[in-house]
């Protein structure tokens, strides 16, 4: 992955915040970044929205996709946070290099 690809996935951010997802276990994003949410498990998928710095996400399920590098290593695991919305697990502090949620079906 090139530096440009990496920058396409994340951008440094200001002091915006996002309320924690209702219910379930949430995980913090890497500090200092606004993480782009994509429509599928890879940087080739469209950006749906962007999460604010300091946000916490609820992981509904996980799937393998494009391998990317981020603050928490290199991985092909993508976290589904809502229908049709994925973030790279390398930008989420889950405390594990493996899956921490059920595998996404379909």
Residue pairs with C-beta under 8 A, 6 or more apart in sequence:
1 43
1 67
1 68
1 69
5 43
5 68
6 68
6 69
6 70
8 36
8 43
9 35
9 36
9 43
9 68
9 70
9 88
9 91
10 30
10 33
10 34
10 35
10 36
10 70
10 91
11 33
11 34
11 36
11 50
12 32
12 33
12 34
13 32
13 33
13 34
13 52
13 53
14 53
15 53
16 34
16 52
16 53
16 54
17 52
17 53
17 54
17 55
18 51
18 52
18 54
18 55
18 56
20 26
20 56
20 58
21 56
21 57
21 58
21 81
22 58
23 58
24 58
25 58
25 59
26 56
26 57
26 58
27 56
27 57
27 58
27 59
27 92
27 93
27 94
27 100
28 54
28 55
28 56
28 92
28 93
29 35
29 51
29 53
29 54
29 55
29 56
29 57
29 87
29 91
29 92
29 93
30 70
30 71
30 72
30 91
30 92
30 93
31 53
31 54
32 53
33 53
33 71
33 91
34 50
34 51
34 52
34 53
35 50
35 51
35 55
35 87
35 88
35 91
36 47
36 49
36 50
36 51
36 87
37 47
37 48
37 49
37 50
37 51
37 81
37 85
37 86
37 87
38 45
38 46
38 47
38 48
38 85
38 86
38 87
39 45
39 46
39 47
39 48
39 84
39 85
39 86
40 65
40 84
40 86
41 63
41 64
41 65
41 66
41 78
41 86
42 65
42 66
42 78
43 66
43 68
44 66
45 86
48 84
48 85
49 85
51 57
51 87
57 79
57 81
57 87
57 92
58 81
59 79
59 80
59 81
59 92
59 94
59 100
59 101
60 80
60 81
60 82
60 101
60 104
61 80
61 101
61 102
61 103
61 104
61 105
62 77
62 78
62 79
62 80
62 89
62 99
62 100
62 101
62 102
62 103
62 104
63 77
63 78
63 80
63 86
63 103
63 104
64 76
64 77
64 78
65 76
65 77
65 78
65 86
66 76
66 78
67 74
67 75
67 76
68 74
68 75
68 76
68 88
68 90
69 90
70 88
70 90
70 91
71 90
71 91
72 89
72 90
72 91
72 92
72 93
72 94
73 90
73 97
74 90
75 88
75 89
75 90
75 97
77 88
77 89
77 90
77 98
77 99
78 86
78 87
78 88
78 89
79 86
79 87
79 88
79 89
79 92
79 101
80 86
80 104
81 87
94 100
